[in-house]
Amino acid sequence: AAVAAFGVRRFGLDYSAANAATVPTLPLPEAAAPELATTLALDRGRVMETMRYTVTAKDLGVFLSAMDEVQHVRGRAGAIVWRLYEDVAHPDGYLEIWAVLNWTDHLREAMRLSDHDRALLARVSVFASPDAPLPCRYIAVDPSQRTARNVA
């Protein structure tokens, strides 16, 4: 057993280095607006995140299979809600929506991703819609809680 263990030592299970050259990088969301940056730390509400995709009919099976895995990745990273929507006006358009409890959980999402998760999200990002913004984030607003920023 010791000889066999020594002999197979050069064969690793981690193929991320071999695939790194072929996997696109994850798209980064825009930075928070300066006027909101100070309120984000107040843990004021859920954060909804979105990603738009354009998928041709020939790629649909691959895309939907990958999105089934993405649902689990988002959940492991802290999402409390995840949905995939098809655009009724544009059958090649898809919208992924997920929500986390607060801004702190949003910041922790990246730390919760394994290398496999990052590679999957990067592979799916090739379907990112070129005419839509990169990942977008929205923080929940309670209309009864008015601030000086949104009172004109």
N, C-alpha and C positions, 0 to 999 in steps of 0.2 A: 504493500500500500504506500509506503514511503517513497519507493522508487517511482510508482505511478504518479504520486502527487508532485514529485519533482519534475517528472516528464511533461505533465500537462500545465505546469506553471506558466509557460509562455503563451498559452491560449487563454485569453481573457473573455469575460462575458460582456464587457463594456465596449460597444461598437460606436460610441458617441464620437470618438476621435476620428474614426474612419468615415463617418457620415457627416462630420462637421462641415466639410467643404461643400457638400451638396445641399445642405439645409439652409434656407434663407434665415436671416435674423428676424427676431420679433419686432413688429412695429411698436414704437413708443408713443404713448398718448401725449397730447399737448400738456404743457405745464399749466397749473392752476392760474387763473387770472389774479393779478396782484391785489385787487380790491376784495377778493374772497380768501386770499391766503391766510389772513389772520383769523377768520372765522372757522376755517376748516379744522383747526386744532381743538375747537370747542366740542367736537364729537356730537354735532347737532342733528344728524339724521342719516338715513340710508343713502348709499351711493349706488346709482344705477350706471352701468357701463354698457356701451354698445360697440358693435363692430359690424360694418356692412361688407357684404361679399357679392361678387358677380360670378355666377357658375354657369358654364355652358352645359347643354343637355348631355354631351358625351362625358363630362366630368361629374355629373350629378351623383352617381353611385359612390364614387370615391369620396366626394365631399360629404355626403350624408353619413357615410361610415366613419369618417374622421370626426364629424361633429358629434356622433354618438360618444366617442372617446373624450372629446372636448367637454361635454357635459360633466363627465366624471372628474376631469381635471379641474374645472371651475369649482365644483363642489368641494374637492379636497383642498382647494386654495381658499375657501371661505365663503363662497357664494351661497346665499340662502334662497335665491330664485335664479333659474336659468331657463331660457326659452329660445327657440329658433323660429323665425317667422319668414314666410315666403311673401314677396311683394306681389300683391294681386294685380297691379298694373304692369309689372315687368317680371315675367316668370323666371328670369335668370337672376333676379335680385333676392338676396336673403339678408336678414337682420338678426344678429345674435344679441341677446340682452341677458345680462346677469346683474344681480344686486348683492352688495355686502352690507353689513349692519351699519358701518360708519367709515369715516375717512381713515382711521387707524387700521381697520381691517383691510381697506384698500391698499394701504402702504405695505401691509404684511403679505399680500397676495404673492408678490414676486419671491419672497423668501420661502414660501411654501411649495414652490414648484421644483420638481426634480428635473434632472437633465432630460429624462425621457419626456416629461411634460412640456418643457421648453421646446424640444425638437418637434413635438406634435403641433404645438401652437404656431411654431415657425412654418411648418409645412402647410398648415391651413391658411396662414397669412398670404400665401401666393394667390388665394382667391379674393383677397381684399379688393373692394371696389375702387378702381383708380380715380373715379370722380367724386368719391365720398371722403369725408375727413377720416383720418386715422382713428384709432380707438378714442371714443368720447366718454366723458364721465359727467354725470349730473348728480347734484346733491339735492335731497328732498327739501322742499320748501313748505312751510306751514303758513298759509296766507294770513292767519290771525297773529302771527309773530312778525310784526313789521319792524324793519330797521331803517336807520337814516339812509342807507344805501338805496333802498327801493321805495322810499317815500319821496315823491317829487313835489 
